[in-house]
Amino acid sequence: MTRSNKIVLAALAALSLSAPLSALAAPPKAKSHSERAHEQYASGAIASVSAQEIKLSGGETFKVAPGVRTASYKAGDKVSVRYTMKDGARLADQVMINKN
């Protein structure tokens, strides 16, 4: 093998090792049509909030899905909650402040 072939081979090996490993990771799972069809929304003022549960003043109670942060919300905030029903309970996977 000639010296220039070795250099080219070494450069190709270095480039292949420097490829981001995130390219090998599975893409985030897209929600299926049936999962999206079961999403529901509720709006209202927060009556009480914790890391595990949100209660709206209208009486709706939501368990908080893993990864949803509730620390910035307080009683009285007007919010919209996206949720699905899971094991007979409302599971909130997104909570957004209503600016109106």
Secondary structure, 3 states (H helix, E strand, C coil): CCHHHHHHHHHHHHHHHCCCHHHHCCCCCCCCHHHHHCCEEEEEEEEEECCCEEEECCCCEEEECCCCCCCCCCCCCEEEEEEEEECCEEEEEEEEECCC
